[in-house]
Amino acid sequence: MKIEKERLRRTLARRLGVEPTELANENVTLKEILEISPTAINSIDIMEAFIGSLVDLGAQTDLELPAVTLDDKLDNTLDTIVSAVATT
């Protein structure tokens, strides 16, 4: 299955309660997302938002998400997830 990175970013933004433009900066980190999101309190909330976004886009629910830290950039994490989905 193929998921477009920008579509995943928009869906993730909706789930996190932020504007897609707030996640458009390629240098935004997951920690910065926690600071701007009214719904995400910790890294688990971010990972749940990723999983929910993937489900919303029709991806398999048994996908294993990559290990990330709050210092990781959203752009790199999206690239990794899009690649993982493409191989399922």
N, C-alpha and C positions, 0 to 999 in steps of 0.2 A: 504494500500500500504506500502511496505517496501523499505526504502532507506538506503543504507549503509553509515555509518558515514564518512568513508574515501573517498568514491566516492563524497559525498557532499562537503567534504573539498577540493578535487581536483577541482571540478567545481567552487567552491567559489574562489579559488586561481586564476583560469583562469579569472573569471569575475573581480577580483580586480587587475589583472595585476601583480601578484606576483608568485613566484615559490611555488609549493605545499610544498616543504621542509621548506619554511619560515613560514608556518602555522602548521608545524608538532609538534612544541613544545607545550606540553600540558598546559604550563603556559602562553602562549601568550595571551595578552588581546586585546580587540577590539580597544583600544586606540593605542596600538603598531601597529596594522594593519593599522590604519590611517597614522602612521608615515612611513610605508614602501610601502604603495600602491600608485602608480602613478595616479590612477583614483579616489580613494575615498578621498573626502575632509572633509566629516562629517559623523555623524552616520546615516543619511538618506541614503547616498551612500552605506554604509555597509548593511543596511536593504534591499535596492533595489538589492544588489548583492545576498543576501540570497534568496529573492523572485525569482529573475531570475534563480538562480541555481536550485531551486526547480522546476520551470517550465521546465528547461532544462532536468531535471531527470524525468519528467512526473507526478509530484505531482499535486494535486488539487490546483487551484489558489485562492480558497476562504479560505485557511488556515490562521488562525490568529497566527501571530508570537508573541513570548513571549516578554514582556517588559524587556529590558536589559539596562545596563549602559556601558559606555566605559571602566569601570574597570572590567567588567565581562570577564571571560576567554572564549576564543573561544571554547575550548573543552566542557565546560559546556553548552554553547549556542547550539552547535551542538547536544549534547545529548538531550537537551530539544526539539529541532526541530525534530530530528529523532523520538522521542517518540510521538510527536504530529501528525506527518505524519502517524505513524503506527496505530493510533486510528481513522483515517478518512477513 
